[in-house]
């Protein structure tokens, strides 16, 4: 693997050593190509999805005018025409989450399949590990944007209310062909989540573990804890940090670290915060808190509000205090 690998010590892992993942330059080997191509097709869409979400302004003004003037049919039509293309966009985001879920499953299968141990997989399949990281990076980026944009749920709520009102009046709207009632229900559940993409990945990882009865759960959780450790070491060690050629790699590593912690916490029976966890939570939180608050507050909130075991009795008071 030449320049792609660097072995670091990581005391909290039983293996004693971990693989340094080259998030910037890893390229697929012949054995990785099939899965890599499949996932790559999904990731190519991710940049466009984030750009669309970032520029999502909503139809707040049109909706307010329509609500304030319920008898003005022109304003009702104006609001409806403003909301429909936005709902079509929200549908694309939701459908992309399903493709992302399938991509994650393919990567989990590749990174945990026998005969190799999780550590060997990460060393052998650098490009797939990088794609796994890219999925997590996209997921937390998407959810941070969604959480700070109330227009998304406002637009969708107005759309559903209008559809319901017109059904009562026996009117069929063209938009229903685009987003029928069943799709609207599924989208409603998706956008009701504070972090919908992360919830999708957490559910997908939990489902992957439950459906693969012959695969030890440790194979999946060790893969996640190893990636968390790698990211932490890269972030807290100046000699590794200075190797990043892209200034965005720091934030990339932080998002990946938080993403795998959350997945680990959802999949592992006792979670990421217990003393028996293979993730150094104090070290990970410390690394985040050393960064400018405006770049990490969303990530700290993800640990506070989207993990399952933070408030368990097994979580130390010190870790809880660090996240207050």
N, C-alpha and C positions, 0 to 999 in steps of 0.2 A: 504493500500500500504506500510505500515511500513517504513522501512529505505529508500524506493525509493523516498520519497517526502520530500521536505523542502520548506516552504513558505517564500518567500522573499518579501520585499516591493519594488515596482517599481512605483515611483510617476507619470511617464509620461503615464501610462496606466490607463484608467478610472476605471478599476476593482480594482485598489489599491493594489492588490496582484498578484503575478505570481507563477507558479509552478517551482520548481527547477528540471530540467531534469537530471536524472541519466544516463549520456552517457556511463558509464563504466559497470553498472551492471543490467540495466533494463531487465526483462524477461517477455515474453508475458503471459497475462492472457488467460483464455479459450475463452473469447469473441474476443481476438485479433488474435488467432491462425491461422485462415484461411488466412487472409491478410498477417500476419507475415510470414507464410510458403511460400506464393507466392513471396513476396519481397525478402525473404532470399535466395531463389534459384537464383535470379538475382545478389544479392550482393556477393554470393559465387564466382561468375565469376569475380567480380570487381578487386580482388587482383591480379588475373592472368593477367588481361588486363593492369593494371598499371605496373606490372613487365615486360610484353612484350614491353610496350611503353618505359619504362626506358632503356631497353637494345636495343632499335631500333637504329641501326647505319647507316642505309641507304646504297645505292649503288653508292655513289658519285664518287668514284674512277673509277669504271667500266663504269659509264655513261660518265665521262669526256673523258676517253680513246676512247669510241665508237664515241663520237661527233668529237673528234680531228682526228679520222681516219675513215671517213665515208665509205671508200671502203674496209676496212678490215672486212670481213664477220665474222671472228672468234671473233673479239672484239665486233661486234654487237650482236652475239649470247651470248657471255659471259655477256654482260650488260643485255640483255633480261632475261637470266636465273637467274641473280642476283635480278632483279626487280620483277619478277613474284611472288615469295613467299612473298615478302614484300607487294605487292598490296593485296594478299590474306589476309595478316595480317590486313591491313588497312580496308579491307572489314569487317572482324570480329569486328573491333572496331566500325565501322559504324552501323553494325547490332546490336551490344550491346547497342548502344545509343537508338535504337528503343525499346528494351526490358526495358531499364531504364525509358523511357518515360511512358510505360504502368505501371511500378511499381509505379512511382510517382503519376500517376492518381489514382491508387488503394489507396494509402496512403492519398491523398487529399480527396477522397470520405469518407474514414474512419474518418479522423480528422475534417471534417466539416459537417457531416451529422446530421440532426435533430434527437432527440430533444435537444441535448446538445449544449451548447455554446462552442466556440473554447477553452476557458480557461478550461472548464470541460473536453473536449476531451484530452487536453495535460496532465491533471492530471490523468484521467482514463486510457489512452493508452500510457503509458511511453515507452513501447517497440516499438510501431509504430513510436512515435516521435523520438526515437533513430535511427530507420531505415531511417526516413526522413533525419535526420542529417547525417547519413552515406552516403546517396546518394549525398548530397551536398558536403561532404568531398571528395568523389571520384571525383565528377565533377570538383571541383577546382583543385584537384591534377592532374587529367588528362590534363586539359587545361594549367596548368603551364608547364607541361612536353612538351605538343604539341607546345606551343609558343616558346620554346627555342630549338626546333629541326626542322630547315629548311629542313632537308633531306626528311621529310614526303611529303611536297608539290613538292619538286624537283623530287622525285621518281615517284610520281603519274603523274606529268606533262610529264615526259619522257615516262611513260607507255602509256598515251593517245596519245602522238605524234606518237609513234611507231605503235599503233593500227591504227591511221588515215592514216599513210603513207602506211601501208600494205594493208589497204582497197583500197587505190588508185591503188595499184599494184595487186589488186584482190587476195591477200593472206589472208587465214584464219588462225589465230593463236589460239592454244589450250586455251590460257588464256582467250580468249573472252567468252568461255563457263563458266568460273568462274566469270568474271566481264563483263557482257554484256554492251551495250551502255547506256541503261536506268539506270542501277546500277551505271555506271561510272559517269553519269550526276549528280545523287543524291549524290554520294560520293564527287564529285568535289565541289558542293555547301556546303556540310558539312565541308570539310577541308579548304575551302576558308575563313571560319570564324576564327577570332583570338582565340575565345573561343567556339569551336563547341559544347561541351557537355552542357555548360551553356546556349547557344542559344537554344538547344533542350529543356532543362527544362523550360526556360522562355516561349518559344512558347507553350509548353504543359500546363503550368499553366494558361497562357492567354486563351488558348483554353478551358480549364476546366471551367474557370469562364464564358466565353461567351456561352458555351453549357448548363450550369446549370442556366437557367433563373430564376428558383424559389429560388435559393440559393443566399442570399444577398452577395454581393461582400465582405462586411466587415467580413463575416465568414472566408473567405480565407485570407484576408489581416491581420486580427487580429491574426490568427494562426501564420503568418509569423512574424509580429511585436513582438509578445510575445516571440517567439524563439530567435529573435535578442536581445531582452532585457535580457532574461535569460542568454545567452552567455556573454553579456557585463558584467552583474553583477558577474557572475562566474569568469570572467577574471580580473576584477578590485578589487575584494574583497579578501584579503589575506586569511581570515578564510575559504573561500570556495575553493580557489585555492589550499590550502595545503591539501585538501581532495583527490585530484587527486592521484591515485595510479600509473598511467601510465604517464611517462614524455611526451608522444605524445598528451595527452589530451588537453594541452594548444593550440597547433596548430590546433587540431581537432575543438575546440571551435571557434577559430578565423575564420577558413574556413567556418564553419556552419553559423556564424554570418554574414560574407560577402555574403554568398550564399543566405540567406533569405532576406537580404537587397536588393540584385539585383532582386530577384523574386518579392518582394514587389514593387520595383520601376517600374517594367515592368507591373504589374497587376493593381496597384492603379492609379486612374485617374490623381492625381496630383503628385504621386511618393513619394519617401522616403526622399527627401531633403527639401520639403516645411515645413513651420512653423507648418502646421496642421498635419504633419506626426506623427504617433504614435511611430516612431523610433527616439531615441536620437542620431542623426547622429554625433554631435560633440563628444559625449561621446564614440561612437563606433570608430571613427577615432582616438581619443586620445588614446584609449586602444591599437590600432594597432601600433601607432607611438611610444609607450613606449617599444615595443618589438625590438629585434635586427633587423636591416633593411634587412639583408639577408633572414630572415624568413618571412617577411611580404610584401616585395616590390611587389611580384606577386599579393598579395591580394589588396594592394592599387591601383595597375594598373587595377585590375578588377573593382574596384569602379570608377576609372577615365574613363575607356574606354568601359565598357560593361553595364553601367546604361543608362537610357533613359532621366532622368530629371536633371542631374547634372548642365547642362548649361542653364536651364530654368531661366527666370527672377525671379521666386519665390525662387530660391536658394540664401541663404545669401552669401555675399562676404567672410565672415569668413570661411564658410565651403569650398568654392572654394579655398581659400588661404591655408587651411589645406591640401588640396589634390594636391597642386601644387608641 
